[in-house]
Amino acid sequence: MIVKKINQVLSKNEIERLRWILNKEINKPKNNKCYATLLMYIEDLEEVSFHKHYSYLHYFLKYYRKKIDSKIKSKLSLAYDARVFDIEVYRKKVKQKFHKYTKKDFKLFLNKSQYFFSLYKNPFNLKNMGNKDYLNRVYLGLGFEFLLKSIFLKKGYVINKINKKGLAHPIRVGTIRKDDLDARTYELGYFIDLLLKIKPKNIDLRDYNYYIIWGLLIAQNWRNQDMHTPTGYFSLDNIQSHSIKTAYYSLYKLFLKKYKSPEFPK
């Protein structure tokens, strides 16, 4: 939510009066979180434009009965009631701050994937949690998603979503403008679908599908049943569990030869 800055709503004298009120409230023996939140804003009170802090200011003013305080409160109320949220402005603001991942970032994703795999089958020791399978599915899916993102980055491909049509995916880093990139990254399914295009040429397609793609698809479907639906429609049998484990080790063997794969959770 966007409201006008205090200096666009109140006069200098009114701002000084408001600052005096806030200082007086903060110095009282009994404080609450609202007072503490505004501590950092006392010196820059003129710049306050966050709608929540407007609410705090109303809270402070209700204890003051002078005519000038009513006038301040009235002005702030009118500005607050006129608050807006421009979603397009917000989206543009977010896009200005997003990270464009490059080849050198692959190790960050690799380390994060190892963290998620370490939580698989051992998520947390939480009491009264009867079904930990949900967390297992989530962490397994995240582990593979980050592992594939790491592999694509290492091979020099873009993982950020691209706002441009007519391109053949995957896209090489350096062949796309930053303006065409999105703040979001592609999901697990995108990387599974395109993994075939970056496989080593000496690997037989049938072996590639059997040892890697099959396990990835099982892990993806197992995760999706909880990520996108409220029902769990299948659990893993021994063959499926073995396929997932095989895909994990095969990805390291083919794409991350210099990195020793941590043991897959038993």
C-alpha positions as CSV (number, residue, x, y, z in Angstrom):
1,M,0.0,0.0,0.0
2,I,1.2,3.5,-0.9
3,V,0.4,6.7,1.0
4,K,1.8,10.1,0.7
5,K,4.9,11.0,2.6
6,I,4.3,12.8,5.9
7,N,6.0,16.0,4.5
8,Q,3.4,16.0,1.7
9,V,0.5,15.9,4.2
10,L,1.6,17.9,7.3
11,S,3.2,21.3,7.7
12,K,6.6,21.7,9.3
13,N,5.0,22.8,12.6
14,E,2.6,19.8,12.6
15,I,5.5,17.5,11.9
16,E,7.4,18.9,14.9
17,R,4.4,18.5,17.0
18,L,4.0,14.9,15.9
19,R,7.7,14.3,16.6
20,W,7.3,15.7,20.1
21,I,4.3,13.4,20.8
22,L,6.3,10.4,19.6
23,N,9.3,11.2,21.7
24,K,7.0,11.6,24.7
25,E,5.4,8.2,24.1
26,I,8.7,6.4,23.6
27,N,10.0,7.8,26.9
28,K,7.1,6.5,28.9
29,P,8.0,3.6,31.2
30,K,5.6,1.2,29.4
31,N,6.1,0.7,25.8
32,N,4.7,-1.7,23.2
33,K,6.0,-3.0,19.8
34,C,4.4,0.0,18.0
35,Y,6.6,2.4,19.9
36,A,9.7,0.3,19.2
37,T,8.9,0.0,15.5
38,L,8.7,3.8,15.1
39,L,12.0,4.5,17.0
40,M,14.0,4.3,13.8
41,Y,11.7,6.7,12.1
42,I,11.7,9.6,14.5
43,E,14.6,11.4,12.8
44,D,13.1,10.8,9.3
45,L,9.5,11.3,10.2
46,E,8.9,13.5,7.2
47,E,9.7,10.5,4.9
48,V,7.3,8.0,6.5
49,S,5.0,6.6,3.7
50,F,4.3,3.1,4.8
51,H,0.6,2.6,5.5
52,K,1.2,0.5,8.6
53,H,3.1,3.4,10.3
54,Y,0.2,5.7,9.5
55,S,-1.9,3.3,11.7
56,Y,0.7,3.6,14.5
57,L,0.6,7.4,14.3
58,H,-3.2,7.3,14.7
59,Y,-2.7,5.1,17.8
60,F,-0.4,7.6,19.3
61,L,-2.6,10.6,18.6
62,K,-5.8,9.1,20.2
63,Y,-4.4,9.9,23.6
64,Y,-3.9,13.7,22.8
65,R,-6.9,16.0,22.9
66,K,-5.5,19.4,21.7
67,K,-7.0,21.0,18.7
68,I,-3.8,20.8,16.7
69,D,-3.7,17.0,17.3
70,S,-7.2,16.6,15.9
71,K,-6.1,18.5,12.8
72,I,-3.0,16.3,12.4
73,K,-5.1,13.2,12.8
74,S,-7.7,14.4,10.3
75,K,-5.0,15.1,7.7
76,L,-3.4,11.7,8.2
77,S,-6.8,10.0,8.1
78,L,-7.6,11.5,4.7
79,A,-4.2,10.5,3.3
80,Y,-4.6,7.0,4.7
81,D,-8.0,6.6,3.2
82,A,-6.6,7.6,-0.2
83,R,-3.9,5.0,-0.1
84,V,-3.3,2.9,-3.3
85,F,-1.5,-0.2,-4.3
86,D,-0.3,-0.1,-7.9
87,I,0.6,-3.7,-8.7
88,E,2.3,-2.8,-12.0
89,V,4.5,-0.2,-10.3
90,Y,5.4,-2.8,-7.7
91,R,6.2,-5.5,-10.3
92,K,8.6,-3.1,-12.1
93,K,10.2,-2.2,-8.8
94,V,10.7,-5.9,-8.0
95,K,12.2,-6.6,-11.4
96,Q,14.8,-3.9,-10.9
97,K,16.2,-5.8,-7.9
98,F,16.1,-9.4,-9.1
99,H,19.2,-11.5,-9.5
100,K,20.4,-12.6,-12.9
101,Y,22.0,-15.9,-12.2
102,T,25.2,-16.7,-14.2
103,K,27.5,-19.7,-14.6
104,K,29.5,-18.8,-11.5
105,D,26.4,-19.2,-9.3
106,F,26.1,-23.0,-10.0
107,K,27.9,-23.9,-6.8
108,L,25.4,-21.9,-4.7
109,F,22.6,-24.0,-6.1
110,L,24.6,-27.2,-5.7
111,N,25.2,-26.6,-2.0
112,K,21.6,-25.7,-1.5
113,S,20.5,-28.9,-3.2
114,Q,22.7,-30.9,-0.9
115,Y,21.1,-29.2,2.0
116,F,17.6,-30.2,0.9
117,F,18.6,-33.8,0.2
118,S,20.0,-33.9,3.7
119,L,16.6,-33.1,5.0
120,Y,14.9,-35.8,2.9
121,K,13.8,-38.7,5.2
122,N,15.1,-36.6,8.2
123,P,13.2,-33.3,7.9
124,F,12.7,-32.3,11.6
125,N,12.1,-34.0,14.9
126,L,8.7,-32.4,15.5
127,K,6.4,-33.8,18.1
128,N,2.8,-34.6,17.1
129,M,3.6,-34.9,13.4
130,G,2.0,-38.1,12.3
131,N,2.8,-37.8,8.6
132,K,6.3,-36.8,7.7
133,D,5.9,-38.0,4.1
134,Y,4.7,-34.6,3.1
135,L,8.0,-32.9,4.0
136,N,9.9,-35.8,2.5
137,R,8.2,-35.2,-0.9
138,V,8.8,-31.4,-0.7
139,Y,12.5,-31.7,0.2
140,L,13.2,-34.4,-2.3
141,G,11.6,-32.2,-5.1
142,L,13.6,-29.1,-3.9
143,G,16.8,-31.1,-3.9
144,F,16.4,-32.2,-7.5
145,E,15.2,-28.8,-8.6
146,F,18.3,-27.1,-7.2
147,L,20.5,-29.8,-8.5
148,L,19.2,-29.4,-12.0
149,K,19.5,-25.6,-11.8
150,S,23.1,-26.0,-10.7
151,I,23.8,-28.3,-13.7
152,F,22.2,-25.9,-16.2
153,L,24.1,-23.0,-14.9
154,K,27.4,-24.9,-14.9
155,K,26.7,-25.8,-18.6
156,G,26.2,-22.0,-19.3
157,Y,22.4,-21.9,-19.6
158,V,19.9,-19.3,-18.3
159,I,17.6,-20.4,-15.4
160,N,15.7,-17.1,-15.1
161,K,12.4,-17.0,-16.9
162,I,12.5,-15.2,-20.2
163,N,9.9,-12.7,-21.4
164,K,10.5,-13.2,-25.1
165,K,8.8,-15.6,-27.5
166,G,10.2,-17.5,-30.4
167,L,13.4,-18.7,-28.7
168,A,14.8,-22.2,-28.7
169,H,15.3,-23.4,-25.1
170,P,17.6,-23.8,-23.2
171,I,19.1,-20.3,-23.7
172,R,22.8,-19.7,-23.3
173,V,23.9,-17.1,-20.8
174,G,25.1,-14.0,-22.7
175,T,22.7,-14.4,-25.6
176,I,19.7,-12.7,-23.9
177,R,19.3,-9.1,-22.6
178,K,18.6,-8.6,-18.9
179,D,15.5,-6.7,-19.9
180,D,14.1,-10.0,-21.3
181,L,14.7,-11.9,-18.1
182,D,12.2,-12.3,-15.3
183,A,12.7,-12.2,-11.5
184,R,11.4,-15.8,-11.3
185,T,13.3,-18.9,-12.3
186,Y,11.9,-21.9,-14.2
187,E,10.4,-24.8,-12.3
188,L,11.6,-28.4,-12.0
189,G,9.5,-29.6,-15.0
190,Y,11.3,-27.2,-17.3
191,F,14.7,-28.6,-16.5
192,I,13.6,-32.2,-16.7
193,D,12.1,-31.6,-20.2
194,L,15.2,-29.9,-21.5
195,L,17.8,-32.2,-19.8
196,L,17.8,-34.3,-22.9
197,K,19.2,-31.4,-25.0
198,I,22.3,-31.0,-22.8
199,K,23.2,-34.7,-22.3
200,P,26.6,-35.9,-23.3
201,K,26.6,-37.1,-26.9
202,N,28.2,-40.5,-26.1
203,I,25.3,-41.5,-23.8
204,D,22.7,-43.7,-25.3
205,L,19.2,-42.1,-25.2
206,R,17.5,-45.3,-23.9
207,D,20.0,-45.5,-21.0
208,Y,19.7,-41.8,-20.3
209,N,15.9,-42.1,-20.0
210,Y,16.1,-45.2,-17.9
211,Y,18.8,-44.1,-15.5
212,I,18.0,-40.4,-15.1
213,I,14.7,-39.2,-16.6
214,W,12.5,-41.9,-15.1
215,G,13.7,-41.3,-11.6
216,L,13.3,-37.5,-12.0
217,L,9.7,-37.9,-13.2
218,I,8.9,-40.1,-10.3
219,A,10.3,-37.6,-7.8
220,Q,8.5,-34.7,-9.6
221,N,5.1,-36.5,-9.5
222,W,5.6,-37.6,-5.9
223,R,6.3,-34.0,-4.9
224,N,3.5,-32.5,-7.0
225,Q,0.8,-34.5,-5.3
226,D,1.4,-32.4,-2.2
227,M,2.6,-29.2,-3.7
228,H,-0.4,-28.7,-6.0
229,T,-3.2,-31.0,-4.6
230,P,-4.6,-31.8,-1.2
231,T,-4.5,-35.6,-1.9
232,G,-1.7,-38.1,-1.8
233,Y,-2.5,-40.6,-4.6
234,F,0.7,-42.8,-4.5
235,S,3.7,-43.7,-2.3
236,L,7.0,-45.0,-3.4
237,D,7.7,-48.7,-3.8
238,N,11.2,-50.2,-3.8
239,I,11.6,-50.0,-7.5
240,Q,10.6,-46.3,-7.6
241,S,12.9,-45.4,-4.7
242,H,15.8,-47.2,-6.4
243,S,15.1,-45.2,-9.6
244,I,15.2,-41.9,-7.8
245,K,18.5,-42.8,-6.1
246,T,19.9,-43.9,-9.5
247,A,18.9,-40.6,-11.1
248,Y,20.7,-38.7,-8.3
249,Y,24.0,-40.5,-8.6
250,S,23.8,-40.5,-12.4
251,L,23.4,-36.7,-12.5
252,Y,26.6,-36.3,-10.5
253,K,28.4,-38.9,-12.6
254,L,27.5,-37.2,-15.9
255,F,27.5,-33.5,-15.1
256,L,29.4,-33.0,-11.9
257,K,32.3,-35.4,-12.2
258,K,34.7,-33.2,-10.2
259,Y,32.3,-33.1,-7.2
260,K,31.8,-36.1,-5.0
261,S,28.1,-36.8,-4.5
262,P,27.0,-36.9,-0.9
263,E,25.4,-40.2,0.0
264,F,21.8,-40.3,-0.9
265,P,19.5,-40.6,2.2
266,K,18.6,-44.2,3.1
